[in-house]
Amino acid sequence: MRKRVVGTPQQPRLIVRRSLKNLFIQIIDDTKGATLMSASTADKDFKQRSAYGGNIKAASMLGEVVAEKAKTKKISCIVFDRGGYDYHGRIKAFAEAARKGGLEF
């Protein structure tokens, strides 16, 4: 999958990793090999919004947070790398919330 999904400076790659209790997000520029932004449901500021990070509600809240942070870093268009996870449940809720927040992918 990594052969087909490559992030560029104009369209960085958004990676999703999930565990049973949390969801982790990174936006990466693969040409430089640099992480432009990261967020997760395990962050202290996110824990104030939601006590548990392993459900669909928390994933959609994280999608909104990531879209806001990406706008501040002037990122509007991304390549979505779901990391081999099926597009349903928390992954789908995150992606839909990020799209609603203004990210294009």
Sequence and secondary structure as in RCSB ss.txt:
>XXXX:A:sequence
MRKRVVGTPQQPRLIVRRSLKNLFIQIIDDTKGATLMSASTADKDFKQRSAYGGNIKAASMLGEVVAEKAKTKKI
SCIVFDRGGYDYHGRIKAFAEAARKGGLEF
>XXXX:A:secstr
 TTT    SSS EEEEEE SS EEEEEEETTTTEEEEEEETTSHHHHHH S  SSHHHHHHHHHHHHHHHHHTT 
 B EEE TT  SSTHHHHHHHHHHHTT B 
